[in-house]
Amino acid sequence: MPTIFITGISGTGKTTIAAELRKLGYATISLDEEPGLCHWYNKKIGAVVDYQATLNADFINAHEWRCDISKLEELLKSGNQTMFVLGMTENQEAFLDFFDTVLLLQCPVETCFKRIMGRKDNDFGKDPSAQQYIQETYEAFEKNMLSRGALSINAEADLSDVIQSILIKTKLQERYALVYCLESPVLEKVRSLEEKIFEITGSRICLDVWMPHLTIGSGIIVTPENKEATDRLFAELSAKQSSFEVTLKGFGYWESWKGAKANLVSPYVLFIKAELNEALLQLFNTVREATIKNYATYLSPIVEYTPHVTIAYSDLSKEGYEKGIEYLQSIDFNETIRISHLALVIETEGKATEYKRFNFGKL
């Protein structure tokens, strides 16, 4: 079964993440909390010493927080399920090879210090000299971990997003969007429009991350255990569908996109409107019924379906949004597409890739 090591400097959220993973049913080992697993060693005499609550820089410089590697190996071998180990020790390079995946929690050191000072059950890092020590050493530590293959996790994000990033990067979950991928010749016309919008607004996430598409249903979370069943479900669903036409006409604008997050994702969206005809609404409802029964969704489930083809979002500034509206109001767009398939598009950090396409009327 997969073994995952999650590390990061003090204040990146290791203890909080361990507790959240346990709530989700995953087996976890906290290096700081597992009895007898880690100890402070005096570097000069090479002996275990008692924990000191002050843990100032003088103490830290004279000691090492070390893991009993043989005991850790025994704990890992005794498990028969996915295992997360969280912590940071001076000798962790010696046991990195025990793990299938190593993740590095990263966030601004100022955020770490703020979290440390807010702790009520752990005084480590509260002493000013200890914080100075962390300040002077964390960059070298993180650079070394990344050079050894650790995958970075943004630990400043909301806890739910951090957990989701962990599960995705360890392949314990995958996120799939349910879409119709635009085809020629409309595909090229939308791409050309996206390039023009980039020139005007500076927003290029649609060019870099997504292929032009029409969303059909809420994004779903798929685990390795239900991936084969997912393929089967949407193959059978698509086999019962017939292709139909939808008109793309005119443009729409949102100033408060629900998927936006403060200081991380822009609330502004520019899009091409799609006609919500009876056939499209029926397909949406069929997909929604299937996903509600079988999957958790990421972002908010679609309640009121507003079909559209997004041409700018996420990295779209307010100024760019206003310039984009001005340009779009000066042009016409009227194209007909034939909805002939349902595609599962896998979302990983920084890229969306078509995983599988299910053509209508075929099994």
N, C-alpha and C positions, 0 to 999 in steps of 0.2 A: 504494500500500500504506500501511497505517496508520503514523503516526509518533507516538511517545510520548516526552514529556520527563518525567523523574523528578528532582525536586529535594528539598532538605531541608538543614538545617544539618549541620555536621560531627558525625559520630557516629550519624546516623540509619540508616546501613547501605547507602549508595549503592554503594560498591565491592563489598561482599558480594553485594548483589542483582544487580549487573551480571554477576558471575561465575556466579551461579546461573541467570540468564536465558540466558547463553551455553551452559551445560550442557544447557539445554532446547532448544537449537538456534536461539535468536533472535539476530539481529544486534544488537550493542550498540556504542555509542560512549561512552566515559568521558571527560568533559571534562578531567579531571585527568590522564588517561593517554595520550590521543591525541597523538602527537608534533606539536608546533607549533600546536596548536589554541588553547591558552590561555597567557597570560603574566601576570606581575606588571608593572603599570604604575605608575611614580612619578607621583602626581597633580600634583606641582609642575612637573616638567620634561616630563611627557607622553611618557616614553620607557620602553621595556622594560628591566627590571632582572633580575638573577640571583635565583634562588630562595634564600631564607635559611631555614635549618633551624630557627632559633629562632622566627621568626614571632611575636614578642610583639605586644602591643597597639600599641606605638609604630610598628612596621613596618606593621601592618595599617591603622592610621589614615592613614598616609602613602602607601599604595599600594592598588591595586585588582587583583583577579584578574579578568581580562577575556578574553572569547572572541573569536576572529577570526570575525566573523559571516559574512563572505563564504565563508570556508573551510568553516564548518559547513554553509552552504547547499549548497555543492558536494558535500559528503559525503552529505547527505540526498538530493540529486537523483541521485546515482550509484547508489543502492540500488534494488533491485526487489523488496524483501521488507519485512515488518514491521520497523521500526527503533526501538530504544530508545536514548535519549540520557540519560545520568545525570550530574548534577553541579550546581554552584551557582556562578554568577559575578555580578559586580557589574552587568553589562550584559545580563542574561538577559531582562529585560522587552522588549528590542529584538528578540528572536528567538522569543518565545512563540508568535507567529502562524504559525511554521513547522510547528507540531505540531497533530495532530488532538486529542490529549488531553494534559493536564498533570496530573501527580500530585504531591502534597506528602507526603513522609514526615514523620510526627510522632510523637514520643515524649517523655517527660519529660526535661528538660535534664540532670538528674542521671544518667539512663541513658546519655545521649550522652557525658557526661564520663567515665563509667566505661569505656565502650567506647574512647574516645580514649586513655585512660591505658593500656589493654591492648594498643594497637597496637605492632607491632614494626618496621613498615616505613614509618611516617609519623609525624612528630613534630608535625604541625599540631595546634594546640589544647592541647598539653601544658603550655605556659607558663601560669602562673597569670593573668597579665595578659590573655592571649588568651582564656582561659576567662571572665574577667570581661567582656571585649568581647562574647563570644557570649551571655552571660547578659543583657546590657543590650540586645542588638539582635534576638534571635531572635523575640520576640513580634511586633514590628512587621513583620519579614520574613514570618512565617507569615500574619499578618492581611492583608498586601498580596497575597500569592499567592492566598489563598482568595478575596479580593475580585475577583481577575482570573480566577476560574473554575477554579482548581486543585481537584482532588478529593483529599480527605484519605485517607491510608493509615496505619493503626496500625502503626508501625514497631517497637513494643515486643513485638508478637506473635512467635510462633515463625516462623522463616524460611519454612517451608513455607506457613504461613498468610498471610504477607506476600506471597509470590509468587502465591498463589491469589487474594488480593484484587486484586493488580495485574492479573492476567489477566482477572478478572471485570469490573473497572471499565473496562478497555479493550475489553471485549466479545470478547476472544480466547478466552474460555471462558465457559460458562454452566453452572450447577449445577441439576439437575432432580431433584426427589423423585418417586418412583413410588408413587402412592397411589390409594385409593378415597376420594372426597369424600363425606362423609355428606350425606344428603338428608332432606327433611321426611318425617315429623314428628320423627324422631330428632335431626336437626340442631339444631332449636330446643331440645330437651331437654338436649343436651350443652352448648350455649351457655349455657343457664340454669345448669347445674351449674358451668361454668367461672366464671361471674360470682359464684356463691356461694363458690367456692374462692378467688377473688380477695379477697372480703370477709374471709375467714378467714385467708388466708395472706399476702396482699399480692402474690402472683405473678400477673402479668397478661400474660405474654408470649404465651400461647395466644390471648388475646383480641385482642392488638394485632398479632401477626405471622402466626399460622396460622389457617386454617379447620379445623374438626373433620374428622379424616380417619383412615383406617386405612392404615398403611404396607404396601405390597405387596412392595417390593424395595429394594435398596441405592440410595442416591442416585448419579446418574451425572454425569460431566463431559462436556459436549458442546461441540464447537468449531464455528465457522461452516461449516467444510468438511463436517461430517457431520450438520448439523442436518436437512437434507431427508431424508437416509437414516434418521435417527432417527424422524421423523414416519412414514415409510413402514413401518419395522420394527414400531412399536407399533400402527399401524393394522392391519397384517396379523395381528399376534399377537392383538389384541382381536377381530378378525373371526371367529377360530376358537373363541372362548370363548362359553360360555353363562352366563347369570346364575344365581346361587345365593344361598341364605340363610346368614347367619352370626348367631349370638347374641352380644350384648354383655351380659355378666352379671358383676356384682361388680367389685371394685377390686384393683389391685396397686400395689406400692410398691418403688422402687429407691433404694438409698443410694449406689450407686457406678456411675452411668451412664457408659458407656464414652466417650460424646461429650463429657464434661466436661473442662475444662482448668483447672488450678490458678489461682485468683484471678480467673478470667474467666467461667467457666460453672459453675453449681451441679451437684453430682453427684446431687441429689435429684430424683426423678420420682414423680408421682402419675398413675395411668392407669386407664382402664376396660378390663377384660379382654375379649378376644374369643375365642370358641371356635375352636380350630384343627381344623376338620373336613377331610375328604378333599379336597373341592373347593378350599378355600382353600390347602391345602398344595400341591396340584397347580398352582394358579395361581402361587404363590410360586416353585416350582421352575422353571416355564416362564419366568418373568421373570428369575430368577437365571441360567438358562442363557443367555438372550439378552444380558444385561448383561455377564456374564463374558467372553463371546466378543468383544464389540464396544466396551466402554468401560472407562475408569478410573473408580474410585468415590471419593467423598469420605467422610470418616469411615471407620470400619472396615467391611468387607463383613459383611453379616449371615450368621452361621454357623448359629446356632440360632434359628429363627424363633419369636418370641413375639408374636403379633398383639395389638395394643392400640390404644386411642385415648387419646393423652396429654391431660391436663387441666391439668397444671402441671409446669414444669421450668425449667432455665436460671437464672431469677431467684428460684428457690424457696430460701428460707433453711432452716436446720435446724429452727428454731423453727416456721416456717410448715409445714414438712414434717410435723412431729409433730402440729400442730393439724389439718392436713388429714387425716391418718390417723384421728385421733379423730372427726372429723366423718363421714368416709366410712364408718367402721365402724358408724355409727348409722343409715345409710340403705340402701335397696335400689335396685339398678339392674338391670333385665332388659328388654332390647329386642331386636328382631330387625331386621336390615338386609338388603337385597338387594344383593349385589355385582353391579353391572350395567355397570361401566365401569372403565377404567384412566386416570388423569389424570397428566399431566406438570405438576408445579408448579415454577415457576422461583424459585430462591432468590437474592435480592439482599440486600445488607446492610440489615437492618431490616424486611424484608417478604417474605412468600411469596405468590405470585400464580399462579393456575391459568393455564397457558399453553395447553394443549390437552387435550380430553377425547375418549377413544376408546371409544365404546359397544360393548358386546359384541354379536357377531352381525352387525355392520355394517361395511362397507368404504367 
